[in-house]
Each structure stands twice: as structure tokens, then as C-alpha cells.
Amino acid sequence: MIYTQTISPASGDRVPAAQGTSDEALVALIAQRDKRALQQLYSRHHVRIYRFALRFLNDEAAAEDTVSEVFIDVWRQAERFEGRSQVTTWLLAIARNKALSLLRRRSSEELDDEVAEFIEDPSDNPEVAMLKSQRASVLQDCLTQLSPAHREIVDLVYYHEKSVEEVAEIISVPANTVKTRMFYARKRIGELMAAKGINRAQI
């Protein structure tokens, strides 16, 4: 199910421009049953939520369903949002709970992570582009060898740019636990990369 079909405004309605309206303001409007505000919040964050869910589930259809369920929950629970954290943190926490619930109902899935640092630069010559692609492939393989808890930390910190405190809130563990997991995740990635002949300076 693709959520845009569920929350698209009725014919003739005009979705207001995203600029100038904060996420918090949109959630407040959603709490007042404003469907256009929900559409706007969806437009702003559905890609982020989809990618996050996809890394958990490795299943495009399941990731799309997770996005739909997240924004259904937003519609139902907007009045409960107290503004103690960023809206994106709240959305990712909902998405994580949805994805984990799905994983509990089926066999464990491998995380298929895209490595943002290695996105090809148009100015790269073919040799440089090939090297980046090779290293990205090696690093991606290393990430899949981390434990689920460590992969989750790497994903939230590096690809969603969440702080230690925000990650702690999303996954419901103490901040020190987040720091410890990040330390061991980075250490393990370094070991795996070194075993494949790539050191940190080359990444």
C-alpha cells in the first residue's frame, strides 16, 4: 500500500507550500484533523522513513507498508506529541517499532545499506569512480556483518544524522549504551575493512 493514495487531498484542495511551516506546527494541525498538514508532513519525510524501514526489512513492499502505518499512527496520535524531541526522531521511533514488530513475525533480515559517502561525484574520472564503487561495496559487505544492534546505531548516527541522545530515545536505551555500541561498531568495521585490505585513511 502506498500511503500517498491514502492521504492525498480531495480534488480541488491545494496543499500549502512546505516552506515556513515547521514540523511541529504541522503535527499540531494534524492533531486538529487537518489532512493537508498530514499530506505535507508525509511529503517532507516519507523518503527518510522509507529508507530507514528498507534498511531494517530489506523488502521494498514491506518498507512501503511501514511508511503507511507510520503516518496512520501520526494521524491517530498527533495530539500525544509533546514536542520533547524533534518530529523526525518521533517518526523514526514509530518506524522502528513497526519494523521490529514485522521482523518478529518473520525470519531475520539482513540490512542492505547504501553508503552515502561513496555516492559518485560527476567530476570523478572513470578510475576514481570505479575505486569508490569498489570500496562502497566492500564497506556495505562489512556493515551486513555487524550485529543488528550495531548496524542500527551506524544507520541512525551516520545516515540519519541523529545525536547520541536522539538515538537513545529512538531505540529506548541509555545514551552510554549508544556510545558503547558505536565504539564497538566502528572498531568492528575497521577490523573487517582491514581484513579486506582497506584502511581508514582510504575510506
N, C-alpha and C positions, 0 to 999 in steps of 0.2 A: 504493500500500500504506500503510495506516495502522498505525503501529507499536504502538498500544495492543492491537491484535489479536495481535501477535507476543509481547508480553511480559506480558500480563495474567496474574495468578496463577491457579493452578488453583482450581476451585470448592472453597470451604471455607477457602481461605487468606485471611488478613486482612493487608492492607498496614498496617504500623505508621504512626502519625502522623508527619508530616514534622517537627513541632516537636522541637527538641532533638537532632536528628541532623544533623551538618554534612555538606556536600557531600563533603568529604574522607573522612569516615567511611563515607559511602555507597560511594564508589569503592573503599575498602579492602574493604568487604563484597562488592562486585561481583567484586573480584579473587579472592574466596573462593567465587565462583559462587553468590552469593545473588541469586536472581531478584527477590525482593521489594524488595531495595535498588535494583535496576535500575528497577523499576516506580516507585519513589519518586523517584529522580533524574529519570526521564522526566517524571513528573507535575509536578515542580518547574520544569523547564527547557524542555519541548518547545515551548511557545508562543514563547519567546525565540528558539529555534533556527529555528522555522518562519518567523517574521517576518524574521529575518536572511536565510534562504535565499530567501524570496519576493522580497526587495528585489534580490537578485542575479539571480534567474531569471525573475521576472515570470510565474510559472507555478505555480498552486496545487498541481497534481498533482506536479510536479517537486519543489516545496518539501516536500511531504509525504514523498516518497520520500527526499529528502535527510535529513529528520529520522530516518526509519527507519534509513538507512545510518549516521548518526552514532551512534545508540545500539547498533547492531550492533557497530560498532567499539569503543564503550565496553566492551561485554561481552567482546570479544575481547582488548582491550588494557589493561584496567584495571590489571593488575599492572605495567604500564610507567609509569603515572603516578607521578611522583616528588614531587609537591607543591611544585614550584618556582614555580608560578603558581596562580592561582585556578582552580577547576574550570570556571567559566564561560568563562574565557579558553581553556582546553584544548578545551572543547566548540565554541566559536566557531571555533577554528583548524581543527578537524576539519571543521566545516560548510563553512568557506570552501574548503578543499581539495576537498571533494566537489562544491561548486557550480562551482568553476573547472574541474574535470575535465569536468563536464557541459557547460559553456559551450564548452569546446574541441571538443566533439563536435557542436556545432551553431552556428548563426549567433549573433552577439552580441545580447544582450537589453538593453532599456532598463530602468533602475532605476525602479520605481514606488514612491516613498517616501511614507509618511504622515508628516505634520508634527505632532509631538506637542504643540508649543507652542500649536497652534491648535485643540485639542480644545474643543468647545463647552462653555462653562460654563452650567449650568442657570439661573444668575442673570442671564445676558445677556438684554437685551431683543432683539427681532427685528432691529433695525437693527445693533446691535453684533455679533450672531451672524452676520448677513449679511456684515459687513465682515471678520470673522475668516475666514469661509469663502472670501471672495474673495482675501484675502491668502495664505491657505494654498494655494489653487490656483495663485496666481502663484509662490509660493516653490517649490512642488512642480515646476512647469514649469522654474524656474531650475535646480533640482537635477538634472533629467534632462539639462540641457545641460552639466553638468560632465563631465570625463573620468572613465572608470571608476575610476581610481586615486583621484581626488579625492572622488568620490561615496562610495567605500568608507571613506575616512577620516572624512568627515562622519557617516556612518552609525554607525561604531564609537564615535566620541567623543561625539556628541550623543544618539544614540538607545539605545546600549548602555552609555553612561557609562564607557567604558574610558579608562584613563590612557594617556599617550603611550607609556610603557614596555610596557603590555599590548598596545596596538595594534601596536607594533613586533614583539612576539613573535608575534602572530596572523598578520601578513602577511609576516613574515620580512624586515624591512628595519631599518636603524639608526633610533634614536629621532630623530636630527636630520632624517632623511628624512621621518618622520611630521610633525614640526614644520613643515618646509618645505611639504609638501603641504597641511597645514591652513591655513597662511598664504595660499597661492595660492587654495585653495578658497574661503576666506572673502572674499578680495578679489574673486574672480570672481562670487560670489553677490551681493556688494554692487553690482558693476557691472551685473549683469543686473537686479537689483531696481530700481536707479536708472533704468535704461532703460525700465522699466515704470511709473515714477512713484512708487515706494515707497522711502523711505529707511530706514536702520537704526532710527531713532527710532520709526517707525511699526510696526515688526515686533513 
